[in-house]
């Protein structure tokens, strides 16, 4: 990655998805590269599965979301986006 650049990892947590495993490996192998991990909580059926609790991966905030609006709200809480960007959502 270019010097000074940090990234936000966004993925899905579905049963067939490997995104959380990838995020775990990236945050472990490259400390300081990822500012936050956002996982879209998907459900296999029509009924929404329980939303997993937010946490951390190797010191990196891990946030679960169902909608992009809720992801934006969590990004704002972490200081990743400003109020103006949140209002546009």
C-alpha positions in Angstrom: 0.0 0.0 0.0 1.2 3.5 -0.6 2.8 5.2 2.4 0.2 6.8 4.7 -2.8 5.0 3.2 -5.1 3.0 5.3 -8.1 1.0 4.3 -11.6 0.0 5.4 -12.5 -3.6 4.8 -16.1 -4.3 3.8 -17.5 -7.9 3.4 -20.4 -10.3 4.0 -20.8 -12.8 6.8 -22.9 -15.3 4.9 -22.4 -19.1 5.5 -20.4 -19.5 2.3 -18.5 -16.2 2.6 -14.8 -16.1 3.6 -14.7 -12.4 4.1 -14.4 -12.5 7.9 -11.5 -15.0 7.7 -9.8 -12.7 5.1 -10.3 -9.6 7.3 -8.8 -11.5 10.3 -5.7 -12.5 8.3 -5.2 -9.1 6.8 -5.5 -7.3 10.2 -3.1 -9.8 11.8 -0.5 -9.8 9.1 -0.6 -6.0 8.4 -1.0 -4.1 11.6 -2.1 -0.5 11.0 -3.2 -1.0 7.4 -6.9 -1.4 8.1 -8.9 1.3 10.0 -12.1 -0.7 10.4 -13.8 -3.9 9.3 -17.5 -3.7 8.3 -19.4 -6.9 7.8 -22.8 -7.0 6.1 -24.9 -9.4 8.2 -26.7 -11.6 5.7 -29.3 -14.2 6.5 -29.9 -17.5 4.5 -33.7 -17.1 4.6 -36.4 -14.4 4.7 -36.1 -14.0 8.4 -33.2 -11.9 9.6 -30.6 -13.8 11.7 -29.5 -12.1 15.0 -27.0 -9.3 14.3 -23.6 -10.4 15.7 -22.1 -8.2 18.4 -19.6 -5.5 17.3 -16.0 -6.1 18.4 -12.4 -5.9 17.3 -10.0 -7.9 15.2 -6.4 -7.4 16.3 -7.2 -4.0 17.7 -9.2 -3.0 14.6 -12.9 -2.1 15.1 -15.3 -4.8 13.7 -18.8 -3.5 13.0 -21.8 -5.6 11.7 -24.6 -3.9 9.7 -27.8 -4.8 7.9 -28.3 -1.6 5.9 -25.9 0.9 4.3 -27.5 3.6 6.5 -26.5 1.7 9.6 -23.0 1.1 8.3 -22.7 4.9 7.7 -23.9 5.6 11.2 -21.3 3.3 12.6 -18.6 4.7 10.4 -19.5 8.2 11.7 -19.3 7.0 15.3 -15.8 5.7 14.5 -14.8 9.1 13.0 -14.4 7.6 9.5 -16.9 9.9 7.8 -18.2 13.4 8.7 -21.7 14.5 9.6 -22.2 15.8 6.0 -21.5 12.4 4.5 -23.9 10.8 7.0 -26.7 13.3 6.1 -26.4 12.4 2.4 -27.2 8.8 3.2 
